[in-house]
Amino acid sequence: MVGCAGHQTQEILGSVVVPTNATEIAGNHSIFIATTRKASSDPNKVFDGERSATLNYARVNVTVPPVHQTGQIERRSRGKSDDPTKYFMASEVVGYETQPKFASALNADIAARGGRVMVFVHGYNTGFDDAVYRLTQIVHDSGYPGTPVLFSWASGARTTDYVYDKESAAAARDQLEVTLRMLAQTGARRIDIVAHSMGTWVTMETLRQLAITGDRDLGGKLGDVVLASPDIDVDVFKSQMRRYGKPDKPFILLLSDDDRALRLSGLIAGSRPRVGDYRDAADLASYGVTVVDLSKLKGNDSFNHTKFADNPMMVQTIGQRLREDDGFASDRDVTDRIRQLAGQ
């Protein structure tokens, strides 16, 4: 079974770096990280696929090469030098020993960027390096102006680890709740969530937990929730939405009936439909979500599982939605454009 990422080196730090001037790169992004992964014994990997009982915190600075094409992640292959003019490169990794130290660094960045935060929750079969680079690509291509936060749960990053990943996702629910509550206590005025594949299940479970505690919108700070290619059983999703209640601001649900990864996931689950390739969009819309069918859009991966990020026009249009301020009228305008693009 294919997953959300296929790069196998899993190294985010290299050794032979080609000297580069700041003017020779297309972008430099600070990615803040809260993770349930254990620190790796290989310092070049930073974090691996093993589970940690507590959250670990870090910041990774990533440069984007001038040859970057929207929707792509230009990765160094084995034997090649770490050349920032050709590849996405991690230029610095900083660890934080405690949550207060991490929150302090976050607060400074959030204040400098206008009070917006985007939390990205990756999917199945995703190494730490792939998750960092994917969020960097989304932030860069979408033009997102706020602070990017990666919530990285302990995926084994192997196609054979589907059950391990599912159980790691379950173990990460409480820690995602801790992360979102921590962000709500910072100076952030708005927290957007973009979740992909199995990461949508972690996200929905956490939002359900928040609803049970009476704080489903993080004290009014919850902004857009984008659920891309959800690897969730349809009946489970409906149950989660019923417990959460109709959102004040509809969640954005991105589906595609040619998603081969979800088709295989459905087979593992006893031939039950997944939300991400469910054909009855009107049925889901009644739960308070805006359903966008991406079936007609071209994706860059052979399994059509990452269209939200690797289709150039789609990632830019989603970015426009995320860049809008808090007015619902402008939100609807951008959502209409996303639907028009998906229908072309």
Disulfide bonds with the S-S distance in Angstrom:
none
